[in-house]
Amino acid sequence: MFTEVTSLMTTLSAPKKVLGVVGLALALTGCISPNAREDGRYTTPIGDAPVIDNETPYSSALRCIGTQIRQTSSPLRVAVGNIRDYTGKVEDEGGHKVTQGAALMAMSALNKSGIRLVERFDTAITELELKYANNKLIGASDGDYRRINAGVMPGSDYYLVGGITELNYDIRNGRVDGLFSETGATPLQASGSMNLFVMNIGLDLRLVNSKTLEVVDVVSYQKQIIGQEIGAGVFDFFGGNIFDIGVDEYSVEPLQLAVRSVIERAVLEMMVPLHNVRPATCREINKNDPMGKIDFKAPNTANTRSAQAAPAPYTARVATTTPERAVSSPYNYYAEPTFNSGLRGGVN
């Protein structure tokens, strides 16, 4: 966001000053009309940014492992429960600081990874239609009523629950200010400032076996978020006039996109060993990830899930090496992805 303030004090007469102010006000409101135009608008909205994919640094890796998971004979079914906001942080004018849609983000992440989802988060429509069908109120295509048959709904093998547990402001805050000024009766003055601040969010998720309620995996991740503010100003006398110009820029890494990134990283960490997939090209997708490479286990070809068989046993991950810390710009992660071929690089 840029703001520019210009203050001019001239030697013009008072009537001319008033006319100048009125003219400036009319110029600023020239794009807005109190009467609706023929297209039904008072004004034309600004901005022309197109709709793009909502990507994170881990979206490509999720789609990469999805190619392997979809090729398995019978991928596991996963449901998503409540992933709540436990931070308790609210805005001054009301509303939550952190998104309340973390469960929906997890569903999108699971879909990217090729997981077969079963709906357990919002079953209101299904329950209502089941009630209508039970009372023979819903008709069928053959003129009969819809019948309720046993065993038509597939069950879940695992479900994902948890919450956003941390939101910490001002982990570190630094500011630099500078001022330059000439000497004399009408000096030129220039100033500049830069402010950097860091915050973080934390997520705790667990993967639960739907049949035994055994917690087979727990992930606790955090991500730091950076923001910056840069300002500059010039003050000078010129031709008997005073010029005071200031420019400010404020930018911050999107908080809700950081939540999505942490969720996708957690889903990636859980689904890879759960399905025993080992894509040959997926290791290097996140080579700049500070947490190191994903623990790809050797595929277990003997594991084929039948309708009556229990889900495959899960082996806990054990870190064997210290991951290298990434040295990269965090803002590069959020650029529009470039795909080499196909809609999603030939993956989907």
SERO-4910 file (N, C-alpha, C, O; in steps of 0.05 Angstrom, whole numbers):
BEGIN
 pado doro    nc1    nc2    nc3   cac1   cac2   cac3    cc1    cc2    cc3    oc1    oc2    oc3
  Met    A     17    -23      0      0      0      0     18     24      0     36     27     17
  Phe    A     13     42    -19     28     66    -21     11     90    -13    -12     91    -22
  Thr    A     21    108      2      7    133      8     26    156      3     49    155     10
  Glu    A     16    176    -10     32    199    -17     18    224     -8     -5    229    -15
  Val    A     31    240      8     20    264     19     36    288      9     60    289     13
  Thr    A     23    307     -4     37    330    -14     23    355     -3     -1    359     -6
  Ser    A     38    372     10     28    396     22     41    420      8     65    423      8
  Leu    A     24    438     -3     34    461    -18     23    486     -5     -1    489     -1
  Met    A     41    505      3     32    531     13     43    552     -6     67    557     -8
  Thr    A     25    564    -21     33    583    -41     26    611    -33     13    616    -12
  Thr    A     34    630    -49     29    658    -44      3    668    -59     -1    692    -61
  Leu    A    -13    649    -68    -38    656    -82    -57    669    -63    -55    666    -39
  Ser    A    -76    684    -73    -96    697    -57   -116    677    -46   -117    655    -57
  Ala    A   -131    684    -26   -150    666    -13   -171    656    -32   -176    632    -31
  Pro    A   -184    672    -49   -204    661    -67   -193    640    -86   -206    620    -91
  Lys    A   -169    644    -95   -157    625   -113   -151    599    -99   -153    577   -110
  Lys    A   -143    601    -73   -138    577    -57   -164    561    -54   -164    536    -57
  Val    A   -186    575    -48   -211    561    -45   -220    547    -71   -229    524    -70
  Leu    A   -217    561    -93   -224    549   -119   -207    525   -125   -216    505   -136
  Gly    A   -181    527   -118   -164    504   -122   -172    480   -106   -171    458   -117
  Val    A   -179    484    -81   -187    462    -64   -213    449    -74   -216    425    -75
  Val    A   -232    466    -83   -257    456    -94   -252    440   -119   -264    419   -123
  Gly    A   -235    450   -136   -229    436   -161   -216    409   -156   -222    389   -170
  Leu    A   -198    408   -136   -185    383   -129   -205    363   -119   -204    339   -126
  Ala    A   -224    372   -102   -245    354    -91   -262    343   -114   -269    319   -113
  Leu    A   -270    360   -133   -286    351   -155   -271    330   -173   -283    312   -183
  Ala    A   -245    335   -176   -229    316   -192   -228    289   -178   -229    268   -192
  Leu    A   -226    288   -152   -224    263   -137   -250    247   -139   -249    222   -138
  Thr    A   -273    261   -140   -299    247   -141   -309    245   -169   -332    237   -173
  Gly    A   -293    251   -189   -303    250   -217   -310    223   -227   -326    220   -245
  Cys    A   -298    201   -214   -304    174   -223   -328    162   -209   -335    139   -215
  Ile    A   -341    177   -192   -364    167   -177   -388    184   -183   -386    209   -181
  Ser    A   -411    172   -189   -435    187   -195   -456    180   -175   -459    156   -167
  Pro    A   -473    199   -166   -495    193   -147   -518    178   -161   -536    168   -148
  Asn    A   -517    177   -188   -537    163   -203   -525    139   -217   -503    140   -227
  Ala    A   -540    117   -216   -530     92   -228   -528     95   -258   -545    107   -271
  Arg    A   -507     84   -269   -503     84   -298   -520     63   -312   -535     49   -298
  Glu    A   -518     62   -338   -535     42   -353   -528     14   -346   -545     -4   -348
  Asp    A   -503      9   -338   -495    -19   -331   -502    -26   -302   -494    -47   -293
  Gly    A   -516     -8   -288   -524    -14   -261   -503     -8   -240   -507    -16   -217
  Arg    A   -482      6   -246   -461     12   -227   -459     42   -222   -467     58   -239
  Tyr    A   -449     49   -199   -442     77   -193   -413     83   -202   -407    106   -209
  Thr    A   -397     63   -201   -369     66   -209   -358     40   -219   -370     19   -215
  Thr    A   -335     41   -232   -322     17   -242   -301      7   -221   -283     22   -214
  Pro    A   -303    -18   -212   -284    -28   -192   -256    -28   -204   -252    -32   -227
  Ile    A   -236    -24   -186   -208    -25   -195   -198    -54   -192   -211    -70   -179
  Gly    A   -176    -59   -205   -163    -85   -203   -171   -103   -226   -194   -103   -235
  Asp    A   -151   -118   -235   -156   -137   -257   -141   -163   -253   -135   -177   -273
  Ala    A   -135   -170   -228   -121   -195   -223   -138   -219   -229   -161   -219   -221
  Pro    A   -128   -238   -244   -145   -262   -251   -146   -281   -228   -131   -280   -209
  Val    A   -164   -300   -230   -166   -322   -210   -144   -342   -216   -141   -351   -239
  Ile    A   -129   -350   -196   -107   -369   -199   -110   -391   -178   -127   -390   -160
  Asp    A    -94   -412   -182    -94   -434   -163    -84   -424   -136    -66   -408   -134
  Asn    A    -95   -435   -114    -87   -428    -87    -64   -447    -79    -70   -468    -68
  Glu    A    -40   -440    -86    -17   -458    -83     -1   -451    -58     -1   -428    -49
  Thr    A     13   -471    -48     33   -467    -26     59   -480    -35     59   -493    -56
  Pro    A     80   -478    -20    105   -491    -27    103   -522    -29    120   -534    -41
  Tyr    A     82   -533    -18     80   -562    -17     58   -574    -35     54   -598    -35
  Ser    A     45   -557    -51     23   -566    -68     34   -585    -90     22   -605    -96
  Ser    A     57   -577   -102     69   -594   -123     77   -621   -112     73   -641   -126
  Ala    A     88   -622    -88     96   -648    -76     71   -665    -70     72   -689    -74
  Leu    A     49   -653    -61     25   -668    -56     14   -680    -82      6   -704    -82
  Arg    A     14   -665   -104      5   -676   -129     24   -698   -139     16   -717   -153
  Cys    A     49   -694   -133     69   -714   -142     64   -741   -129     64   -762   -142
  Ile    A     60   -741   -102     54   -767    -89     26   -777    -96     21   -800    -95
  Gly    A      9   -758   -104    -18   -766   -113    -18   -784   -137    -35   -802   -139
  Thr    A      2   -781   -155      3   -798   -178      9   -827   -170     -1   -846   -183
  Gln    A     24   -831   -148     30   -858   -139      7   -869   -123      0   -893   -125
  Ile    A     -6   -853   -106    -28   -862    -89    -52   -871   -107    -65   -891   -101
  Arg    A    -57   -856   -128    -80   -863   -145    -76   -888   -160    -95   -901   -169
  Gln    A    -51   -896   -164    -45   -921   -178    -46   -946   -161    -45   -968   -171
  Thr    A    -49   -942   -135    -52   -965   -117    -79   -978   -122    -98   -965   -130
  Ser    A    -81  -1004   -115   -106  -1019   -121   -129  -1008   -106   -152  -1008   -117
  Ser    A   -125  -1000    -81   -147   -990    -65   -137   -971    -44   -130   -979    -22
  Pro    A   -135   -945    -51   -124   -926    -31   -142   -925     -7   -166   -930     -8
  Leu    A   -129   -918     15   -144   -915     40   -164   -892     39   -159   -872     26
  Arg    A   -186   -894     54   -205   -873     55   -200   -857     81   -196   -868    102
  Val    A   -200   -830     78   -194   -813    100   -217   -793    103   -227   -782     83
  Ala    A   -225   -788    128   -245   -767    134   -231   -745    149   -211   -749    162
  Val    A   -243   -721    149   -232   -698    163   -253   -689    183   -276   -684    177
  Gly    A   -244   -687    208   -262   -677    229   -256   -648    235   -248   -633    217
  Asn    A   -261   -639    259   -257   -611    266   -228   -605    269   -213   -618    283
  Ile    A   -219   -584    255   -192   -573    259   -197   -544    268   -199   -526    251
  Arg    A   -199   -540    294   -208   -515    305   -186   -494    308   -162   -500    307
  Asp    A   -195   -470    313   -177   -448    320   -177   -446    351   -196   -437    363
  Tyr    A   -155   -455    363   -152   -455    392   -135   -431    402   -128   -430    426
  Thr    A   -129   -412    385   -112   -390    393   -127   -370    411   -115   -358    428
  Gly    A   -153   -368    406   -169   -349    422   -165   -320    414   -174   -302    428
  Lys    A   -150   -314    393   -144   -287    384   -167   -276    367   -175   -289    348
  Val    A   -176   -252    373   -197   -239    358   -189   -211    350   -171   -199    363
  Glu    A   -201   -200    329   -196   -173    321   -210   -153    340   -229   -160    354
  Asp    A   -199   -129    340   -211   -109    358   -240   -102    351   -256    -97    369
  Glu    A   -246   -103    325   -273    -97    316   -291   -122    314   -313   -121    304
  Gly    A   -281   -145    324   -295   -170    323   -285   -188    301   -271   -179    282
  Gly    A   -290   -214    303   -280   -233    284   -254   -245    293   -241   -235    311
  His    A   -247   -268    281   -224   -283    289   -199   -274    274   -201   -267    250
  Lys    A   -176   -275    286   -151   -270    273   -144   -291    253   -133   -285    232
  Val    A   -149   -316    260   -141   -339    244   -166   -351    231   -188   -351    242
  Thr    A   -162   -362    207   -183   -374    192   -198   -396    208   -185   -411    223
  Gln    A   -224   -397    204   -240   -418    216   -244   -442    197   -259   -460    203
  Gly    A   -231   -441    174   -235   -461    153   -211   -480    150   -205   -489    128
  Ala    A   -197   -485    172   -174   -503    170   -181   -531    161   -166   -544    147
  Ala    A   -205   -541    169   -214   -567    160   -218   -568    130   -211   -588    117
  Leu    A   -228   -547    118   -231   -546     89   -204   -545     75   -201   -557     54
  Met    A   -185   -531     87   -158   -532     76   -146   -560     76   -133   -568     57
  Ala    A   -151   -575     98   -141   -602     99   -154   -620     78   -141   -637     67
  Met    A   -180   -616     73   -193   -631     52   -181   -626     25   -177   -644      9
  Ser    A   -175   -600     19   -162   -593     -6   -135   -606     -8   -127   -616    -30
  Ala    A   -120   -606     14    -93   -618     14    -95   -648      9    -79   -659     -6
  Leu    A   -114   -662     22   -117   -690     18   -125   -697    -11   -116   -717    -22
  Asn    A   -142   -680    -22   -150   -684    -50   -127   -681    -69   -124   -697    -88
  Lys    A   -109   -662    -64    -85   -659    -81    -67   -683    -79    -54   -690    -99
  Ser    A    -67   -697    -56    -50   -720    -53    -63   -746    -63    -51   -767    -59
  Gly    A    -86   -744    -75    -99   -768    -86   -113   -786    -66   -119   -808    -72
  Ile    A   -118   -776    -42   -132   -791    -22   -162   -793    -28   -173   -773    -37
  Arg    A   -174   -816    -23   -203   -819    -26   -216   -808      0   -212   -819     22
  Leu    A   -231   -786     -4   -244   -773     19   -272   -784     23   -286   -789      3
  Val    A   -281   -786     48   -308   -791     54   -318   -768     72   -304   -760     90
  Glu    A   -342   -759     67   -352   -735     81   -362   -742    109   -380   -759    113
  Arg    A   -350   -729    129   -359   -731    156   -360   -704    170   -369   -702    193
  Phe    A   -352   -683    155   -351   -657    167   -378   -643    167   -386   -631    187
  Asp    A   -393   -644    145   -419   -632    143   -438   -652    130   -439   -655    106
  Thr    A   -453   -665    147   -472   -686    137   -501   -678    140   -519   -694    141
  Ala    A   -506   -652    142   -533   -642    147   -552   -649    124   -574   -658    129
  Ile    A   -543   -646     99   -561   -652     76   -566   -682     75   -588   -691     70
  Thr    A   -545   -698     79   -548   -727     79   -568   -737    100   -585   -754     95
  Glu    A   -565   -726    124   -583   -734    146   -612   -725    140   -630   -740    147
  Leu    A   -615   -702    128   -642   -693    121   -655   -710    100   -679   -718    102
  Glu    A   -639   -717     79   -650   -734     58   -655   -762     68   -674   -775     59
  Leu    A   -639   -771     87   -644   -798     99   -670   -797    114   -685   -817    114
  Lys    A   -676   -775    127   -701   -773    142   -725   -773    123   -745   -786    128
  Tyr    A   -722   -758    100   -743   -757     80   -747   -785     67   -770   -794     64
  Ala    A   -725   -798     61   -727   -825     49   -739   -845     68   -754   -862     59
  Asn    A   -733   -842     93   -745   -860    113   -775   -857    115   -789   -876    121
  Asn    A   -785   -833    109   -814   -828    108   -826   -830     80   -849   -823     76
  Lys    A   -810   -841     62   -819   -847     34   -828   -821     20   -847   -821      5
  Leu    A   -813   -799     24   -820   -774     12   -803   -768    -12   -811   -750    -27
  Ile    A   -781   -782    -17   -764   -777    -40   -769   -797    -61   -767   -821    -56
  Gly    A   -776   -788    -85   -783   -806   -107   -758   -816   -121   -737   -803   -120
  Ala    A   -760   -838   -135   -739   -850   -151   -745   -846   -180   -767   -838   -187
  Ser    A   -726   -852   -198   -730   -847   -226   -750   -866   -239   -762   -859   -259
  Asp    A   -755   -888   -226   -775   -907   -237   -803   -902   -227   -821   -918   -232
  Gly    A   -807   -880   -214   -833   -873   -203   -838   -883   -175   -858   -876   -163
  Asp    A   -820   -900   -166   -823   -911   -138   -809   -891   -119   -800   -870   -128
  Tyr    A   -808   -897    -94   -794   -880    -75   -766   -890    -70   -760   -913    -74
  Arg    A   -749   -872    -61   -721   -880    -55   -721   -898    -31   -733   -893    -10
  Arg    A   -706   -920    -34   -705   -940    -12   -678   -937      2   -658   -929     -9
  Ile    A   -679   -944     28   -655   -943     44   -643   -971     45   -656   -989     56
  Asn    A   -619   -974     34   -606  -1000     34   -582  -1000     53   -568   -980     56
  Ala    A   -578  -1022     65   -556  -1025     84   -529  -1027     69   -527  -1039     48
  Gly    A   -509  -1015     81   -482  -1018     71   -475  -1002     46   -456  -1009     32
  Val    A   -490   -981     39   -485   -966     15   -464   -944     19   -452   -934      0
  Met    A   -458   -937     44   -439   -916     49   -412   -928     57   -411   -943     76
  Pro    A   -391   -920     42   -364   -931     50   -355   -918     76   -360   -894     80
  Gly    A   -341   -933     92   -330   -922    117   -302   -911    113   -290   -915     92
  Ser    A   -293   -897    133   -266   -886    132   -247   -905    146   -254   -919    165
  Asp    A   -222   -905    137   -201   -920    150   -187   -903    171   -179   -914    192
  Tyr    A   -183   -878    165   -171   -859    184   -186   -833    183   -200   -827    164
  Tyr    A   -183   -817    204   -193   -790    203   -173   -771    215   -157   -778    232
  Leu    A   -175   -746    206   -155   -725    213   -169   -704    230   -190   -693    222
  Val    A   -158   -699    254   -169   -678    272   -145   -663    284   -122   -672    283
  Gly    A   -152   -641    297   -131   -625    310   -139   -596    312   -163   -590    314
  Gly    A   -120   -578    311   -126   -550    313   -102   -532    310    -79   -541    311
  Ile    A   -108   -506    305    -88   -485    304    -84   -476    333   -102   -465    345
  Thr    A    -60   -481    344    -56   -477    373    -39   -454    380    -38   -447    404
  Glu    A    -26   -441    361     -9   -418    368    -12   -396    348    -15   -400    324
  Leu    A    -11   -371    359     -9   -347    342      6   -327    360     -5   -315    378
  Asn    A     32   -324    354     49   -307    370     59   -283    355     71   -285    333
  Tyr    A     53   -259    366     60   -234    352     87   -225    362     96   -231    384
  Asp    A    100   -210    344    125   -196    351    145   -214    365    156   -208    386
  Ile    A    151   -236    352    173   -253    361    199   -237    360    216   -239    378
  Arg    A    201   -221    339    224   -202    338    215   -178    321    201   -182    301
  Asn    A    224   -155    329    216   -130    316    240   -112    315    252   -106    335
  Gly    A    247   -103    291    270    -85    288    263    -61    270    248    -64    251
  Arg    A    275    -38    277    269    -14    262    295      2    258    312      3    276
  Val    A    297     15    235    320     32    228    309     58    217    292     58    199
  Asp    A    318     81    228    310    107    219    334    123    212    356    121    224
  Gly    A    331    141    191    353    158    183    342    186    175    320    188    166
  Leu    A    358    206    179    350    234    173    374    249    162    396    248    173
  Phe    A    369    263    140    390    280    128    378    309    126    355    312    119
  Ser    A    394    328    134    385    356    134    408    375    127    430    372    138
  Glu    A    403    394    109    422    414    103    421    436    124    402    438    139
  Thr    A    441    452    125    441    476    143    432    500    127    433    501    102
  Gly    A    424    520    141    415    544    129    386    551    136    373    537    152
  Ala    A    376    573    124    349    582    131    328    565    118    307    561    130
  Thr    A    333    554     94    313    537     80    327    511     73    333    506     50
  Pro    A    331    493     93    346    469     88    329    447     74    305    446     77
  Leu    A    343    431     58    331    407     47    333    385     67    355    380     78
  Gln    A    311    371     73    311    349     92    300    324     79    281    325     63
  Ala    A    313    302     85    304    276     75    305    255     97    324    256    113
  Ser    A    285    238     98    285    218    120    277    191    108    265    189     87
  Gly    A    285    170    122    278    143    113    276    124    137    290    129    157
  Ser    A    260    104    135    257     84    157    250     57    146    238     55    124
  Met    A    257     37    160    250      9    153    244     -6    179    259     -5    198
  Asn    A    222    -21    179    213    -36    202    208    -65    194    193    -69    174
  Leu    A    219    -84    207    215   -112    202    203   -125    228    212   -119    250
  Phe    A    183   -142    224    172   -156    247    166   -185    239    160   -191    216
  Val    A    167   -203    259    163   -231    254    143   -242    274    143   -235    298
  Met    A    125   -259    265    105   -273    281    105   -302    273    118   -310    254
  Asn    A     89   -319    286     88   -347    278     60   -358    285     46   -348    302
  Ile    A     54   -380    271     30   -396    277     38   -425    281     58   -434    270
  Gly    A     23   -439    298     29   -467    304      5   -484    299    -18   -476    303
  Leu    A      9   -509    291    -12   -528    284     -5   -555    296     17   -564    296
  Asp    A    -26   -568    308    -23   -595    318    -45   -612    306    -69   -607    310
  Leu    A    -37   -633    291    -56   -651    279    -50   -680    288    -27   -687    294
  Arg    A    -71   -696    288    -67   -725    294    -83   -741    274   -105   -733    266
  Leu    A    -73   -764    267    -86   -783    249    -95   -807    265    -79   -819    279
  Val    A   -121   -813    264   -133   -833    281   -144   -856    265   -157   -851    244
  Asn    A   -140   -880    273   -152   -904    261   -182   -904    267   -189   -905    291
  Ser    A   -199   -903    247   -228   -901    251   -239   -926    265   -260   -924    278
  Lys    A   -227   -949    262   -238   -974    273   -229   -979    301   -245   -988    318
  Thr    A   -204   -972    307   -194   -978    334   -190   -953    351   -185   -955    375
  Leu    A   -193   -929    339   -188   -903    352   -160   -900    362   -154   -884    380
  Glu    A   -142   -915    351   -113   -913    357   -102   -888    343   -107   -885    319
  Val    A    -88   -871    357    -75   -848    345    -49   -858    333    -30   -865    347
  Val    A    -48   -859    306    -25   -871    293     -4   -851    285     19   -859    279
  Asp    A    -11   -825    286      9   -805    279      1   -778    290    -22   -771    291
  Val    A     21   -763    300     16   -736    310     37   -718    298     61   -725    297
  Val    A     28   -695    288     46   -676    276     42   -649    289     20   -640    293
  Ser    A     64   -636    297     64   -609    309     83   -592    294    108   -595    297
  Tyr    A     73   -573    279     89   -555    262     84   -526    269     63   -519    279
  Gln    A    104   -510    263    100   -481    265    114   -467    241    133   -478    229
  Lys    A    103   -444    234    115   -429    212    117   -400    220     98   -388    230
  Gln    A    140   -388    214    144   -360    219    134   -343    196    135   -352    173
  Ile    A    124   -319    202    113   -301    182    127   -274    185    130   -265    208
  Ile    A    135   -262    163    150   -238    164    134   -215    151    119   -219    132
  Gly    A    138   -191    162    126   -167    150    146   -145    151    165   -145    166
  Gln    A    142   -125    133    161   -103    131    146    -77    125    125    -77    112
  Glu    A    157    -55    134    146    -28    129    169    -10    122    188     -8    137
  Ile    A    168      3     99    189     20     89    177     48     84    156     50     72
  Gly    A    190     69     94    180     96     90    203    115     82    226    111     90
  Ala    A    196    136     67    215    156     59    201    183     56    177    183     49
  Gly    A    215    205     62    202    231     59    222    252     52    246    250     58
  Val    A    212    274     39    229    296     31    214    322     39    190    324     35
  Phe    A    229    340     51    218    366     58    236    388     48    260    388     53
  Asp    A    224    407     32    241    427     20    225    453     14    201    452     11
  Phe    A    240    475     12    228    500      2    236    503    -27    259    500    -34
  Phe    A    217    510    -44    223    514    -72    205    536    -83    181    534    -83
  Gly    A    219    558    -92    204    580   -103    185    593    -84    163    602    -92
  Gly    A    192    595    -59    174    606    -39    152    587    -29    135    596    -13
  Asn    A    153    563    -38    133    543    -30    146    522    -13    170    518    -13
  Ile    A    129    508      2    139    486     20    128    460      8    104    457      4
  Phe    A    147    441      4    140    415     -6    146    394     16    168    393     26
  Asp    A    126    378     22    129    357     42    117    331     30     93    328     29
  Ile    A    135    314     21    126    289      7    135    265     23    158    263     31
  Gly    A    116    247     28    122    222     42    112    198     27     90    199     15
  Val    A    127    176     27    119    151     14    123    129     34    145    126     46
  Asp    A    103    111     36    104     88     54     96     63     39     79     64     22
  Glu    A    109     41     46    101     15     36    100     -5     59    118     -7     75
  Tyr    A     78    -19     60     73    -39     81     66    -65     68     48    -67     52
  Ser    A     80    -86     76     74   -113     65     79   -134     86     96   -131    103
  Val    A     62   -155     85     64   -176    105     57   -203     91     39   -203     74
  Glu    A     71   -223     98     65   -250     87     36   -258     96     30   -255    120
  Pro    A     20   -268     78     -8   -274     85    -10   -295    108      2   -316    106
  Leu    A    -25   -287    128    -27   -305    152    -43   -330    145    -35   -352    152
  Gln    A    -65   -327    131    -82   -351    125    -68   -369    105    -72   -394    106
  Leu    A    -52   -358     87    -37   -375     69    -16   -390     84     -9   -413     76
  Ala    A     -5   -378    105     14   -393    122      1   -416    136     13   -438    138
  Val    A    -24   -413    144    -39   -435    157    -42   -457    136    -38   -481    143
  Arg    A    -50   -450    112    -53   -471     91    -27   -485     85    -26   -509     81
  Ser    A     -4   -471     86     22   -483     81     28   -503    103     38   -525     97
  Val    A     23   -496    128     29   -515    150     12   -540    148     21   -562    153
  Ile    A    -14   -536    140    -32   -559    138    -23   -577    115    -22   -602    118
  Glu    A    -15   -566     92     -6   -583     70     20   -597     77     24   -620     69
  Arg    A     37   -584     91     62   -597    100     56   -621    118     69   -642    117
  Ala    A     36   -617    136     29   -639    155     16   -662    140     22   -685    145
  Val    A     -2   -656    121    -14   -677    105      7   -692     89      6   -717     88
  Leu    A     26   -678     78     47   -692     63     63   -710     81     69   -733     73
  Glu    A     69   -701    105     85   -717    123     70   -742    132     82   -763    137
  Met    A     43   -740    134     27   -763    144     21   -783    122     23   -807    127
  Met    A     14   -774     98      4   -792     78     26   -808     64     21   -830     55
  Val    A     50   -797     62     72   -812     48     78   -838     62     77   -859     49
  Pro    A     85   -839     88     90   -865    101     65   -882    104     67   -906    106
  Leu    A     42   -869    106     18   -885    110     12   -902     86      2   -925     89
  His    A     17   -892     62     12   -907     38     37   -921     27     36   -935      6
  Asn    A     60   -918     40     84   -931     32     91   -925      3    100   -942    -12
  Val    A     88   -900     -5     94   -892    -32    122   -880    -33    132   -869    -13
  Arg    A    135   -883    -56    162   -873    -59    165   -862    -88    179   -875   -104
  Pro    A    154   -840    -94    157   -829   -121    186   -821   -126    199   -809   -109
  Ala    A    195   -827   -150    223   -823   -156    230   -793   -158    253   -785   -153
  Thr    A    211   -777   -166    217   -749   -171    208   -730   -149    212   -706   -151
  Cys    A    195   -741   -128    184   -723   -108    204   -715    -86    199   -696    -72
  Arg    A    226   -728    -85    245   -722    -64    256   -693    -67    261   -680    -47
  Glu    A    260   -685    -91    274   -660    -96    255   -636    -98    264   -613   -101
  Ile    A    229   -641    -97    210   -618   -100    213   -599    -77    212   -575    -81
  Asn    A    216   -609    -53    219   -592    -30    247   -593    -18    251   -595      6
  Lys    A    267   -592    -36    294   -594    -26    303   -570    -10    322   -572      5
  Asn    A    288   -547    -12    294   -524      4    278   -522     29    279   -502     43
  Asp    A    264   -543     36    247   -544     60    266   -545     84    283   -563     86
  Pro    A    263   -526    103    281   -527    127    279   -552    143    297   -559    158
  Met    A    257   -567    141    253   -591    157    265   -616    143    264   -638    154
  Gly    A    278   -612    120    290   -634    107    272   -649     89    249   -641     86
  Lys    A    282   -670     77    266   -686     58    245   -703     72    249   -711     95
  Ile    A    223   -707     58    202   -724     69    213   -753     72    229   -762     55
  Asp    A    204   -766     93    214   -794     98    199   -813     80    178   -824     88
  Phe    A    210   -818     56    198   -837     37    207   -865     45    231   -871     45
  Lys    A    188   -882     51    194   -909     58    192   -927     33    178   -920     14
  Ala    A    205   -950     34    203   -969     12    175   -979     10    162   -985     30
  Pro    A    164   -981    -15    136   -990    -18    133  -1018     -9    150  -1035    -13
  Asn    A    110  -1023      4    103  -1050     14     83  -1062     -6     59  -1058     -4
  Thr    A     93  -1077    -25     76  -1089    -46     57  -1110    -36     37  -1116    -49
  Ala    A     63  -1121    -12     45  -1141     -1     20  -1130     12      2  -1145     19
  Asn    A     20  -1104     15     -3  -1091     29    -25  -1085      9    -23  -1065     -6
  Thr    A    -46  -1100      8    -69  -1095     -8    -93  -1096     11    -98  -1116     24
  Arg    A   -108  -1074     12   -130  -1072     30   -155  -1084     18   -164  -1075     -4
  Ser    A   -168  -1103     31   -193  -1113     22   -215  -1101     38   -210  -1085     57
  Ala    A   -240  -1107     31   -263  -1094     45   -264  -1101     74   -272  -1085     91
  Gln    A   -256  -1126     81   -258  -1134    109   -232  -1131    124   -231  -1136    148
  Ala    A   -210  -1125    110   -184  -1124    124   -181  -1098    138   -193  -1077    130
  Ala    A   -165  -1098    160   -160  -1074    175   -139  -1057    159   -124  -1068    143
  Pro    A   -138  -1031    164   -118  -1014    151    -90  -1023    157    -85  -1036    178
  Ala    A    -72  -1017    139    -45  -1026    142    -32  -1014    167    -37   -991    173
  Pro    A    -16  -1030    181     -3  -1019    205     16   -996    198     27   -995    176
  Tyr    A     18   -979    217     35   -955    213     60   -956    230     59   -964    253
  Thr    A     82   -949    218    108   -949    232    116   -920    236    117   -904    217
  Ala    A    122   -913    261    129   -886    267    155   -877    253    173   -893    249
  Arg    A    156   -852    246    180   -841    232    201   -835    252    196   -826    275
  Val    A    226   -840    245    249   -834    262    269   -819    245    277   -828    224
  Ala    A    276   -795    255    296   -779    240    323   -792    242    332   -798    264
  Thr    A    337   -795    220    363   -807    220    385   -787    214    409   -792    220
  Thr    A    378   -764    202    398   -743    197    387   -716    205    363   -713    208
  Thr    A    405   -697    208    396   -670    215    390   -655    189    408   -653    172
  Pro    A    366   -645    185    359   -632    160    375   -606    156    381   -592    176
  Glu    A    382   -600    131    395   -576    125    376   -553    125    353   -556    117
  Arg    A    384   -530    135    367   -506    136    367   -493    108    388   -489     96
  Ala    A    343   -486     99    340   -473     73    348   -444     74    344   -430     94
  Val    A    360   -435     53    367   -407     50    353   -397     24    364   -399      2
  Ser    A    328   -387     27    313   -378      4    293   -357     13    287   -355     37
  Ser    A    283   -342     -6    264   -321      0    236   -333      4    227   -348    -13
  Pro    A    223   -328     27    197   -340     32    176   -330     12    156   -344      8
  Tyr    A    179   -306      0    159   -296    -18    159   -310    -44    139   -310    -58
  Asn    A    181   -323    -52    182   -338    -77    163   -362    -77    154   -370    -98
  Tyr    A    157   -372    -53    139   -395    -52    111   -388    -62     97   -406    -71
  Tyr    A    103   -363    -59     75   -357    -64     70   -345    -92     49   -333    -97
  Ala    A     90   -348   -110     86   -339   -137     69   -359   -152     67   -382   -144
  Glu    A     57   -350   -174     40   -368   -190     58   -390   -201     79   -384   -214
  Pro    A     51   -416   -197     68   -438   -206     69   -440   -236     50   -432   -250
  Thr    A     91   -450   -246     95   -454   -275     95   -484   -280    111   -499   -269
  Phe    A     76   -492   -297     74   -521   -303     86   -526   -331     82   -511   -350
  Asn    A    101   -548   -333    114   -554   -358     95   -565   -379     99   -559   -402
  Ser    A     76   -581   -371     57   -592   -390     31   -599   -376     31   -606   -352
  Gly    A      9   -596   -390    -17   -603   -379    -27   -582   -360    -14   -562   -355
  Leu    A    -51   -587   -349    -63   -568   -331    -47   -565   -305    -44   -543   -295
  Arg    A    -36   -587   -295    -20   -587   -271      6   -602   -275     13   -619   -260
  Gly    A     19   -594   -297     45   -607   -303     42   -636   -310     60   -652   -307
  Gly    A     18   -644   -320     13   -671   -328      8   -690   -305      6   -714   -309
  Val    A      5   -679   -281      0   -696   -258    -30   -704   -256    -36   -728   -253
  Asn    A    -47   -684   -258    -76   -689   -256    -89   -688   -283   -113   -693   -286
***
